[in-house]
């Protein structure tokens, strides 16, 4: 009941996305700078509905956490925020000893430099627990967004550290938007989240432990076809298809993972 009352009160404190902002966001989503491959995933990631749910507006300061090498969401956020807002891309550290991290950072950086008309105002910062946590100045950000990253932090015992960094960056009243692979609530949470799936209740607990208040959830990114019981975890499904040709048609027909979409506020 407490969560419901808080959510009801706060939902009315954020202005609705107006038609002009919605049109601008749609332009970013349909932009020619996005590859056909990336646009083909819109059916699973629902960027328009997701960013509207997180109340992302073009005049806000936004942090995108770990955009990866391809910067799928950065392709949308960068042009949308370029004129009136600020976008921080909190990426891996160049000082990391892990080749995966440094390779993806280089790929992302090269991509942004190659398209200055899209990314010239995108600010690349660092999130590499446990020490490099300066994703943005403290108390300066309107939105922090993270897409399918939490299982990685759980696996490496870094979730508390990262949630604190996100909390610190946000202004009071700022929102944290989370999309994550969703495990069934009737299963015990794997303390390492090795399948890539995380229980929704567990994510809420992590966020509230850091000081956030849960205000709303959406089924925008739900996929009822996903049983979550797969040989290679979430990576069995598209786009990874870790089993390659084995049962490929089956997993393609399921589509991408079932995902929670959660919204929190920093009091």
TIKEMAR-507890 format. One record per atom (N, C-alpha, C, O): x, y, z; residue in three letters. Coordinates in steps of 0.05 Angstrom, whole numbers, plus 32768, in hexadecimal, padded with zeros to 4 digits. Each point is the difference from the previous one (the first is absolute). Example, Ala and Ser with C-alpha at 12.3 -4.5 7.8 and 13.67 -1.06 7.14 Angstrom:
2
81087F8E809Cala;7FEE80188000ala;801280188000ala;80158000800Dala;7FE480157FE5ser;801080188001ser;7FF18016800Eser;800A80168004ser;
***
This chain:
267
80107FE88000unk;7FF080188000unk;801180198000unk;7FFA80137FF2unk;801C7FED801Eunk;801280178001unk;800B80067FE4unk;800180177FF8unk;80087FD47FFAunk;800B80047FE5unk;7FEA800C7FEDunk;800680117FF0unk;7FE27FE58013unk;7FEA80097FEEunk;7FFA801D8005unk;7FFD800F7FEDunk;80017FF9802Cunk;7FFA801C8007unk;801680137FF6unk;7FFA80167FF6unk;801F7FE2800Eunk;801680107FF7unk;800080037FE2unk;800480167FF6unk;7FF87FD47FFCunk;7FFF80007FE3unk;7FEA80127FF6unk;800480107FEEunk;7FE47FEE801Funk;7FE980107FF7unk;8006801E8003unk;7FF880107FEFunk;80147FF78027unk;8006801C8005unk;8015800B7FEDunk;7FFE80167FF6unk;80167FDA8004unk;801780097FF0unk;7FFA80007FE2unk;800B80107FF1unk;7FE37FDF8006unk;7FFB7FFE7FE4unk;7FF5801B7FF5unk;800480077FE9unk;7FEE80078028unk;7FF4801A7FF7unk;801380178002unk;7FFA80167FF8unk;801E7FE58014unk;801380168003unk;801380027FE8unk;800F80137FFEunk;7FEF7FDB7FEFunk;801080017FE8unk;7FEF80067FE8unk;7FEC7FF37FFBunk;801B80227FF6unk;7FF080077FE8unk;80007FEA7FECunk;80137FF27FFCunk;7FD6800B7FF6unk;7FFE7FEC7FEBunk;801180097FE8unk;800480187FFCunk;80067FD47FF5unk;800F80067FE8unk;7FED800D7FECunk;7FEB7FF37FF9unk;801B80247FFDunk;7FEE800D7FEDunk;80047FF77FE4unk;80137FF17FFAunk;7FDC80187FF3unk;80017FF67FE5unk;801A80077FF2unk;800B7FEF7FF1unk;7FFF80298014unk;801980087FF3unk;80187FEF8009unk;80107FF87FF0unk;7FF18003802Aunk;80157FEF800Bunk;7FFE7FE37FF5unk;80147FF47FFAunk;7FD380038005unk;7FFC7FE57FF5unk;80097FFE7FE3unk;800B7FEC7FF8unk;7FEF80287FF9unk;800880017FE4unk;801E80007FFDunk;800C7FF37FEFunk;8001801D8022unk;801D80028000unk;800D7FE58007unk;80147FF87FF3unk;7FE07FFB8020unk;800B7FE58007unk;7FFC7FEC7FEAunk;80117FF07FFAunk;7FD880117FF9unk;7FFB7FEE7FE9unk;801480057FEAunk;80087FEE7FF2unk;7FFE802C8009unk;801480067FECunk;801B7FF48006unk;800E7FF57FEEunk;7FFA800B802Cunk;80197FF48008unk;80007FE27FFCunk;80147FF47FF7unk;7FD58000800Funk;7FFE7FE37FFDunk;80007FF87FE3unk;800B7FEB7FF9unk;7FEA80257FF6unk;7FFE7FF97FE3unk;8017800C7FF0unk;80007FFE7FE7unk;8014800E8026unk;8016800D7FF2unk;80107FEE7FEFunk;80037FE88005unk;800880237FE5unk;80107FF17FEDunk;801B7FF7800Cunk;800D7FEE7FF5unk;7FFB801E8021unk;80197FF8800Dunk;7FFE7FE5800Dunk;80147FF48007unk;7FD380027FFEunk;7FFC7FE6800Cunk;80017FEA7FEBunk;7FF380037FEBunk;801B7FE8801Aunk;80027FEA7FEDunk;7FE57FF07FFFunk;7FF080028012unk;800D7FF07FD8unk;7FE87FEF7FFDunk;80007FEB8016unk;7FEB7FF9800Bunk;802C7FFD7FFCunk;80037FEC8015unk;7FF5800B801Bunk;7FF17FF3800Eunk;801780257FF8unk;7FF7800C801Aunk;7FE280067FFFunk;7FF37FFB8014unk;8004800F7FD6unk;7FE380077FFEunk;7FEF7FE68002unk;7FE980018009unk;80227FE97FEEunk;7FF17FE78000unk;7FFA7FF7801Dunk;7FEE7FF08005unk;8022801A800Eunk;7FFC7FF8801Cunk;7FEC8012800Funk;7FFA7FFB8017unk;7FFC801A7FDCunk;7FED8011800Cunk;7FE77FF18009unk;7FF380078014unk;80067FE47FDEunk;7FE87FF08006unk;80037FF2801Bunk;7FEB7FFA800Dunk;802D80027FFCunk;80057FF4801Bunk;800780148015unk;7FFA7FFC8018unk;8013801A7FE0unk;800980138014unk;7FEE80188004unk;8002800E8014unk;7FEC7FF77FD9unk;7FEB80158003unk;800C801A800Aunk;7FF8800A8015unk;801A80027FDCunk;800E8018800Aunk;7FED80188005unk;8004800E8013unk;7FE97FF67FDBunk;7FED80178004unk;7FF17FFD801Aunk;7FFF80138010unk;7FF47FD67FF4unk;7FF07FFC8017unk;80118000801Aunk;7FF8800A8015unk;80207FEA7FE9unk;80117FFD8017unk;800A801C8009unk;7FFF80068018unk;800B800A7FD6unk;800B801A8007unk;7FE980138009unk;800580118011unk;7FE47FEC7FE4unk;7FE980108009unk;7FF87FF7801Dunk;7FF980118010unk;80087FD57FF5unk;7FFA7FF7801Bunk;8014800B8015unk;7FF880068016unk;80217FFD7FE2unk;8014800B8011unk;8000801F8000unk;8010800C800Dunk;7FDC80007FE5unk;7FFD801D7FFFunk;8019800E7FF7unk;80088015800Aunk;80067FDF7FE2unk;8017800D7FF4unk;7FF780167FEEunk;7FF17FFB7FEDunk;8018801D8018unk;7FF880187FF0unk;8019800D7FF5unk;80167FFD800Bunk;7FE880117FDEunk;8018800A7FF2unk;80108015800Eunk;801780067FF7unk;7FDF8005801Funk;800F8015800Eunk;800C7FF6801Aunk;800980108011unk;7FF87FD67FF3unk;800A7FF48019unk;801D7FF87FFEunk;800B7FFD7FEAunk;80017FFF802Dunk;801B7FF48002unk;7FFD7FE28007unk;7FF37FF98014unk;80187FF77FDAunk;7FFB7FE38002unk;801A7FF18000unk;801380077FF2unk;7FEF7FE4801Funk;80167FED7FFFunk;7FF77FE67FF5unk;7FED7FF4800Bunk;802080027FE1unk;7FFB7FE47FF7unk;80187FF0800Aunk;801780057FFBunk;7FE27FE68014unk;80147FEF800Cunk;80087FE97FEDunk;7FF07FF27FF6unk;802A800B8007unk;800C7FEB7FF0unk;7FF27FFC7FE5unk;7FF27FEC7FFCunk;801280277FF2unk;7FF37FFD7FE6unk;800B7FEB7FEDunk;7FF57FFB7FEBunk;80217FF8801Dunk;800C7FEB7FF0unk;800F800B7FE8unk;800380187FFDunk;80077FD67FF2unk;800F80087FE9unk;7FEE800E7FEBunk;800980127FF2unk;7FDF7FE4800Aunk;7FEF80097FEAunk;7FEF80188008unk;7FF6800F7FEFunk;80067FF6802Bunk;7FF080178009unk;7FE480007FF4unk;7FF880147FF5unk;7FFA7FD6800Funk;7FE57FFE7FF4unk;7FEE80168009unk;7FF3800E7FEFunk;800B7FF7802Bunk;7FEF8015800Aunk;800D801B7FFCunk;7FF180157FFEunk;80297FED8002unk;800E80197FFCunk;7FF9800C7FE5unk;7FFE80187FFDunk;7FFE7FD77FEFunk;7FF880097FE5unk;7FE680108001unk;7FFB80127FEFunk;7FF47FE88024unk;7FE6800E8003unk;800380188013unk;7FF580167FFAunk;80187FE6801Cunk;800280158014unk;801180177FF7unk;7FF980178006unk;801D7FE47FECunk;801280157FF8unk;7FF380167FEFunk;800280178007unk;7FF17FE17FE3unk;7FF380157FF0unk;7FE8800D800Eunk;7FFA80187FFCunk;7FF87FD88015unk;7FE9800B800Eunk;800780158014unk;7FF280148004unk;80257FE98009unk;800980128015unk;801480157FF7unk;80078012800Funk;80027FEC7FD8unk;801680107FF7unk;7FFC801E8002unk;8012800F8008unk;7FD77FFB7FF1unk;7FFC801D7FFEunk;7FFA800D801Cunk;800A80168005unk;7FE77FDD800Cunk;7FF7800D8019unk;80097FF18019unk;7FFF800C8016unk;80097FDB7FE7unk;80067FF08018unk;801E7FF98001unk;8010800B7FF1unk;7FF77FE38021unk;801B7FF68003unk;7FFF7FE28003unk;7FEF7FF5800Funk;80227FFD7FE2unk;80017FE38002unk;801C7FF78009unk;801480077FF4unk;7FED7FEB8023unk;80187FF38009unk;7FFE7FE37FF9unk;7FEC7FF38006unk;802980027FEDunk;80027FE37FFAunk;80147FF58014unk;801880037FFCunk;7FDF7FF08019unk;80117FF58015unk;800B7FE57FF7unk;7FF27FEC8002unk;802680147FF4unk;800B7FE97FF2unk;80157FF28011unk;800580078017unk;80077FE47FDDunk;80157FF1800Dunk;801980118002unk;800380157FF3unk;80107FE2801Dunk;8019800F8004unk;80157FF87FEBunk;80037FE97FF9unk;800B802B7FFEunk;80177FFB7FEEunk;80177FF3800Funk;80127FF47FF3unk;7FED800C8027unk;80157FF48010unk;7FFA7FE48009unk;800F7FF3800Funk;7FDB80027FE7unk;7FF87FE58008unk;80137FEB7FF6unk;800C80037FEAunk;7FF77FE78025unk;80107FEA7FF8unk;7FF07FEB7FF0unk;800B7FEC7FF7unk;7FDB801A8006unk;7FEF7FED7FF2unk;7FFC80097FE3unk;7FF580157FFAunk;80157FDA7FF3unk;7FFE80087FE3unk;7FE480077FF7unk;7FFD80117FEFunk;7FEF7FE0801Bunk;7FE480067FF8unk;7FF9801D8005unk;7FF4800D7FEFunk;80147FFD8028unk;7FF9801C8008unk;800F80147FEEunk;7FF480127FF5unk;80267FEA8008unk;800F80147FF0unk;7FF97FFF7FE3unk;7FFF80157FF2unk;7FFC7FD38003unk;7FF87FFD7FE4unk;7FE6800F7FFBunk;7FFD800E7FECunk;7FEF7FEE8025unk;7FE6800D7FFDunk;8002801E8003unk;7FF2800F7FF1unk;801E7FFA8021unk;8004801D8003unk;800C800C7FE7unk;7FF780157FF7unk;801D7FDE7FFDunk;800D800A7FE8unk;7FEB80017FE9unk;7FFF80137FF1unk;7FF27FD7800Cunk;7FEC7FFF7FEBunk;7FEC80168003unk;7FF8800E7FECunk;7FFE7FF7802Cunk;7FED80158005unk;800B801C7FFBunk;7FF480107FF3unk;80257FF48016unk;800D801A7FFCunk;800480067FE3unk;7FFC80167FF7unk;800D7FD67FFAunk;800480047FE3unk;7FE680067FF2unk;7FFF80107FEEunk;7FEC7FE2801Aunk;7FE680057FF4unk;7FF7801D8005unk;7FF7800D7FEDunk;800C7FFD802Bunk;7FF7801B8006unk;801180157FF1unk;7FF680147FF7unk;80247FE78007unk;801280127FF1unk;7FFA80017FE2unk;800380147FF3unk;7FF37FD58003unk;7FFB7FFE7FE3unk;7FE6800F7FF8unk;7FFC80057FE8unk;7FF38001802Bunk;7FE7800D7FFAunk;7FFC80188013unk;7FEE80008011unk;802280157FECunk;7FFF80178012unk;7FE5800F7FFEunk;7FF8800D8013unk;7FFA7FF17FD7unk;7FE6800C7FFDunk;7FEC7FF48013unk;7FEC800D8007unk;80187FDB8002unk;7FEF7FF28013unk;800A8001801Cunk;7FF180058013unk;802A7FF77FF0unk;800B7FFA801Bunk;80138016800Bunk;800C7FFB8015unk;7FF6801C7FDDunk;801580138008unk;7FFC800A801Dunk;80138009800Dunk;7FD47FF77FFDunk;7FFB800A801Bunk;7FFD7FEA8015unk;7FFB80058017unk;80087FE27FE0unk;7FFF7FEA8013unk;80197FFF8011unk;801680007FF5unk;7FE77FFF8025unk;801780008013unk;80057FE48009unk;7FEF7FF4800Dunk;802880017FEDunk;80077FE58009unk;800E8001801Bunk;8014800D8004unk;7FDF7FE68010unk;800C7FFE801Bunk;80057FE38006unk;7FFD7FEF7FEEunk;800B800B802Bunk;80097FE58006unk;7FF07FF58018unk;7FFC800C8014unk;7FFB7FDB7FE8unk;7FF57FF08016unk;800E7FE57FFFunk;7FF97FEE7FF0unk;801A800E8021unk;800F7FE78002unk;80047FFA801Dunk;80158007800Bunk;7FD87FEB8002unk;80037FFA801Cunk;80197FEF8004unk;80087FF17FEFunk;800580118029unk;7FF5800E8017unk;8009801D8003unk;7FF7800E8012unk;801C7FFB7FDEunk;800C801A8005unk;7FF880177FEEunk;7FFD80178009unk;7FFE7FE37FDDunk;7FFA80167FEDunk;7FE280037FFDunk;7FF37FF17FF2unk;80038023801Cunk;7FE380028003unk;7FF5801B7FF9unk;7FE980078007unk;8027800A7FECunk;7FF8801C7FFAunk;7FEF80017FE7unk;800980097FEBunk;7FDE7FEE8017unk;7FEF7FFF7FE8unk;7FF6801C7FF9unk;7FF980057FE9unk;8005800C802Aunk;7FF8801C7FFCunk;8004800E801Bunk;80027FF38014unk;7FFF80287FECunk;8002800E801Aunk;7FE97FF98012unk;7FE97FFC7FF7unk;801C80028023unk;7FEC7FFA8013unk;7FE880147FFFunk;800480187FFDunk;7FE47FDD8006unk;7FE880108002unk;7FFB80127FE7unk;7FF680168002unk;80127FE07FE6unk;7FFE80117FE8unk;7FEF7FF47FEAunk;7FFC800D7FECunk;7FF97FDB8018unk;7FF47FF27FEAunk;7FE27FFC8005unk;7FF77FFC8016unk;7FF980067FD3unk;7FE37FFD8002unk;7FF87FE37FFDunk;7FEC7FF7800Cunk;80237FFA7FE3unk;7FF97FE47FFBunk;80197FEF7FFFunk;801480087FF4unk;7FEC7FE18018unk;80147FEB7FFCunk;7FF27FE87FF4unk;7FEC7FF6800Bunk;801E80007FDFunk;7FF37FE97FF2unk;80147FE97FFDunk;801780047FF9unk;7FE07FE4800Dunk;80117FE97FFCunk;7FEF7FE97FF4unk;7FEA7FFA8009unk;80217FFB7FE2unk;7FF27FEC7FF0unk;80107FE58001unk;80157FFE7FF4unk;7FDF7FEE801Aunk;800B7FE58000unk;801D7FFF800Aunk;80117FF37FF4unk;7FF4801A8022unk;801B8000800Bunk;80027FF4801Dunk;80157FF88008unk;7FD580088006unk;80017FFA801Cunk;800A7FE48006unk;800E7FFC8014unk;7FEC7FF07FDBunk;800B7FE58005unk;801E80008000unk;800C7FF0800Eunk;800180217FE2unk;801D80018000unk;800B800A801Bunk;80147FF6800Aunk;7FDF801E8001unk;8009800B801Aunk;7FFB7FEC8017unk;80107FFE8012unk;7FDA7FF47FECunk;7FFB7FEB8014unk;80157FEA7FFEunk;800B7FF88015unk;7FFB80007FD4unk;80147FEB7FFCunk;801B8007800Cunk;800E7FEF800Bunk;7FF9802B7FF3unk;801A8009800Aunk;7FFF800D801Bunk;8013800E8008unk;7FD77FEF8006unk;7FFD800B801Bunk;8004801F8000unk;800C800B8012unk;7FE980027FD9unk;8003801D7FFDunk;7FE6800F8000unk;800080187FFDunk;7FEA7FDA8008unk;7FE6800D7FFDunk;7FFD80178014unk;7FF780157FF8unk;80107FE78021unk;7FFD80158014unk;801080197FF9unk;7FF780168003unk;80217FE57FF3unk;801280167FF8unk;7FF580107FE9unk;800080198000unk;7FF57FD97FECunk;7FF5800E7FE9unk;7FE7800F8006unk;7FFC80167FF7unk;7FF27FDD8019unk;7FE7800E8007unk;8006801A8010unk;7FF280147FFDunk;80227FEB8014unk;80088018800Eunk;800A80167FEDunk;7FF980178003unk;80177FE17FE9unk;800B80137FEDunk;7FE8800D7FF0unk;800180187FFBunk;7FEC7FD87FFEunk;7FE9800B7FF2unk;7FEF80128012unk;7FF780157FF7unk;80067FE48021unk;7FF280108014unk;800E801B8004unk;7FF380158000unk;80277FEA8003unk;801080198005unk;7FFE80137FE8unk;7FFF80188005unk;80007FDE7FE3unk;800080117FE8unk;7FE5800F7FFDunk;800080167FF6unk;7FEB7FDD8012unk;7FE5800C7FFCunk;7FFA80178012unk;800980018017unk;7FE980127FDFunk;7FF480158011unk;7FEA7FF48011unk;7FF67FEB7FFAunk;80038023801Bunk;7FE87FF9800Funk;7FE880037FEEunk;7FFD80157FF4unk;7FF37FD7800Aunk;7FEA80007FEDunk;80067FF47FE5unk;7FEE7FFD7FEFunk;802B7FFC800Dunk;80087FF47FE6unk;7FF87FE38000unk;7FFB7FF38014unk;800380027FD3unk;7FF67FE57FFDunk;80167FEC7FF7unk;801180077FF0unk;7FED7FE1801Aunk;80107FEA7FF7unk;7FEE7FED7FF0unk;7FEC7FF6800Aunk;801B80057FDCunk;7FF17FEE7FEFunk;80107FE67FFCunk;801780017FF8unk;7FDC7FE9800Cunk;800E7FE67FFEunk;7FF07FED7FEDunk;7FE87FFD8003unk;80277FF77FEAunk;7FF67FEA7FF1unk;80137FE88005unk;801880047FFEunk;7FDD7FE58009unk;80117FE98007unk;7FF27FE67FF9unk;7FE77FFF8002unk;80287FED7FF6unk;7FF57FE57FFCunk;7FF37FF7801Aunk;800B80018015unk;7FDC7FF47FE8unk;7FF07FFA8018unk;7FFD7FE28005unk;7FF77FF17FEFunk;801280078029unk;7FFC7FE58009unk;7FE57FFD800Eunk;7FF68013800Bunk;7FFE7FD57FF4unk;7FE77FFB800Dunk;80028004801Funk;80147FF9800Cunk;7FD880137FFFunk;80008006801Dunk;80007FE78011unk;800880008017unk;7FEE7FE97FDEunk;7FFE7FE88010unk;801B7FF18002unk;80017FEB800Dunk;8013801F7FE5unk;801B7FF38002unk;8012800E8014unk;7FFC80188005unk;80167FDA8006unk;8014800C8012unk;801480107FEFunk;80097FF77FEBunk;7FFE8021801Eunk;801380117FF2unk;801C7FF48002unk;800B7FFC8015unk;80007FFF7FD3unk;801D7FF87FFFunk;801080188009unk;7FFF80157FF4unk;80127FE88021unk;800F8016800Bunk;8015800B7FECunk;800A80168004unk;7FFB7FDB7FE6unk;8012800A7FEBunk;7FF280067FE6unk;800C80097FEDunk;7FDA7FF18012unk;7FEF80067FE8unk;800E7FF67FE7unk;8001800E7FECunk;80097FD98015unk;80107FF57FEAunk;7FEF7FFC7FE6unk;800B7FFE7FEAunk;7FDB7FFF8019unk;7FEF7FFC7FE8unk;7FFA801B7FF2unk;7FF680007FEAunk;801180168024unk;7FFA801A7FF5unk;7FE5800B8009unk;7FF980177FFBunk;7FF77FD88011unk;7FE58007800Aunk;80018008801Dunk;800F7FF48010unk;7FE180207FF7unk;7FFF8009801Cunk;7FE380048008unk;7FEF80097FF0unk;800A7FF08028unk;7FE58004800Aunk;7FFA801E8003unk;8010800F8009unk;7FD87FF87FEFunk;7FF8801C8002unk;8001800A801Dunk;800980168005unk;7FEE7FD9800Dunk;80008008801Dunk;801C8005800Aunk;800580108011unk;800E7FE17FE4unk;801C80028008unk;800C801B7FF7unk;800E800D800Eunk;7FEB7FFB7FD9unk;800980197FF6unk;7FF480178010unk;800F80148007unk;7FD87FEB8000unk;7FF480148011unk;800D8002801Bunk;80058016800Aunk;80027FD38001unk;800F8000801Aunk;801B800E7FFEunk;8007800F8011unk;80077FEB7FD9unk;801B800D7FFCunk;7FFD801E7FFEunk;8010800F800Cunk;7FDD7FFA7FE5unk;7FFC801D7FFCunk;7FF8800D801Aunk;800A80168007unk;7FE37FDE8007unk;7FF7800C8019unk;801680018016unk;800180128010unk;80107FDA7FEFunk;80177FFF8012unk;801280187FFCunk;800C800A8013unk;7FF67FFF7FD4unk;801180187FFAunk;7FF2801A8006unk;800D80157FFFunk;7FD97FEA8008unk;7FF280198007unk;7FEA80077FECunk;7FF180148005unk;800C7FDE7FE5unk;7FEB80067FEDunk;7FE57FF8800Aunk;7FFE7FEE8011unk;7FED801F7FE5unk;7FE57FF88005unk;7FF37FF67FE6unk;8001800D7FEBunk;7FF47FDB8016unk;7FF27FF57FE9unk;7FE6800E7FFBunk;7FF080038012unk;800C80067FD5unk;7FE7800E7FFBunk;7FEE7FF47FEAunk;7FE880048000unk;80247FEC7FEEunk;7FEF7FF57FEAunk;800E7FEA7FF1unk;80187FFE8001unk;7FD87FF27FF2unk;800B7FEA7FEFunk;7FEE7FFF7FE7unk;7FEA800A8000unk;80217FEA7FEBunk;7FF27FFD7FE7unk;80067FE57FF4unk;80157FF48004unk;7FD880027FECunk;80047FE77FF1unk;800780067FE3unk;7FFD7FEE7FEFunk;800D802A800Bunk;800880077FE5unk;80127FEB7FF3unk;7FFD7FF97FE9unk;80167FFE8027unk;80157FEE7FF5unk;7FFC7FE38009unk;80137FF08001unk;7FD580098006unk;7FFA7FE48008unk;7FFF7FEE7FE7unk;7FFA80097FEAunk;800E7FDE801Aunk;7FFD7FEC7FEBunk;7FF67FE6800Dunk;80107FF1800Aunk;7FD6800A7FF5unk;7FF57FE8800Dunk;80097FE67FF3unk;7FFD7FEA800Cunk;800F80177FDCunk;800A7FE87FF3unk;801A7FF6800Dunk;80087FE97FFDunk;800580288012unk;801A7FF9800Cunk;7FFC7FF2801Aunk;7FF7800C8014unk;80107FDA7FEDunk;7FFE7FF08018unk;801780068013unk;7FFF7FFA8018unk;801780117FDEunk;80198007800Eunk;80117FE78006unk;80158002800Bunk;7FE17FE67FEEunk;800F7FE78005unk;800E7FF87FE6unk;7FF47FF17FF0unk;80248018800Cunk;800E7FFB7FE8unk;801D7FF68005unk;800C80078015unk;7FFF7FE87FD9unk;801A7FF38005unk;801680148005unk;80127FFB8010unk;7FEE801C7FE2unk;801580148003unk;7FF5801A800Cunk;800A80167FFBunk;7FE27FE68016unk;7FF58017800Dunk;7FF380137FECunk;7FF77FF87FEBunk;80088022801Cunk;7FF380137FEFunk;800E80027FE4unk;7FF480097FEDunk;80257FF08012unk;801080027FE8unk;7FF97FEA7FEBunk;800A7FFF7FEAunk;7FE47FEF801Eunk;7FF57FEC7FEEunk;7FEE800E7FEBunk;7FFE7FF77FE9unk;7FF5801E8020unk;7FEC800E7FF0unk;800E80147FEDunk;801880068004unk;7FD980057FE9unk;800B80167FF1unk;800680188012unk;7FF280038014unk;8021800E7FE6unk;80107FFF7FE7unk;80197FEE8002unk;800D7FFB7FECunk;7FF97FFA802Cunk;80197FF18003unk;7FFF7FE57FF2unk;80137FF97FF2unk;7FD87FF88013unk;7FFC7FE57FF4unk;801A7FEF8004unk;800C7FF87FEDunk;7FFB8004802Cunk;80197FF28008unk;80017FE37FF5unk;80167FF57FFDunk;7FD37FFF7FFFunk;80007FE57FF5unk;80037FFF7FE2unk;80007FEB7FF4unk;8003802D8000unk;800380037FE3unk;7FE97FF37FF1unk;7FE980088002unk;801D7FE37FEEunk;7FEA7FF47FF0unk;7FEF7FED800Funk;7FEA7FF97FF7unk;801F7FFE8020unk;7FF07FEC8010unk;7FE6800D800Aunk;80008013800Funk;7FE97FE37FE8unk;7FE6800A8008unk;7FFD801E7FFAunk;7FF1800E800Eunk;801D7FFB7FDEunk;7FFF801D7FFBunk;7FE4800A7FFAunk;7FF88015800Bunk;7FFA7FDC7FE5unk;7FE480097FF9unk;7FEF80038019unk;7FF080128002unk;80137FDB8010unk;7FF180018019unk;800580198010unk;7FEE800E8009unk;802C7FF97FFAunk;800780178011unk;7FFA801B7FF1unk;7FFA8014800Dunk;80097FEC7FD9unk;7FF880187FF1unk;7FE280058003unk;7FF880178001unk;7FF97FD47FFFunk;7FE280038003unk;7FF9800A801Bunk;7FEB800D8003unk;80257FEE8011unk;7FFB800B801Bunk;8005801E8000unk;7FF1800F800Cunk;80257FF87FE7unk;8008801D8000unk;801380068017unk;800A7FEE800Dunk;7FFA802B7FF8unk;801280088016unk;7FF37FFC801Bunk;7FE87FF98001unk;8027800A8014unk;7FF87FF7801Aunk;7FE88010800Cunk;7FF980167FF7unk;7FFA7FDD801Cunk;7FEC800E8010unk;800E80138012unk;80147FF9800Dunk;7FE380207FF4unk;800E8015800Funk;7FEE80108012unk;7FE980077FF8unk;80217FFF801Funk;7FF280138012unk;8008801C7FF7unk;801580057FF5unk;7FD9800E8011unk;8005801C7FFBunk;7FF6800F8018unk;7FE980028006unk;802B80098009unk;7FFA800B801Bunk;8009801D8001unk;801380087FF3unk;7FDE8008801Dunk;8006801C8004unk;80028006801Dunk;7FEE7FFA8010unk;802880147FF8unk;80058008801Cunk;8006801E8001unk;8007800C7FECunk;7FF67FFF802Cunk;8006801C8004unk;801480038016unk;80007FF18013unk;801180237FEBunk;801280088016unk;7FF180158011unk;7FFA80157FF5unk;7FFF7FE58024unk;7FF080128010unk;800E801C8003unk;7FF58011800Dunk;
***
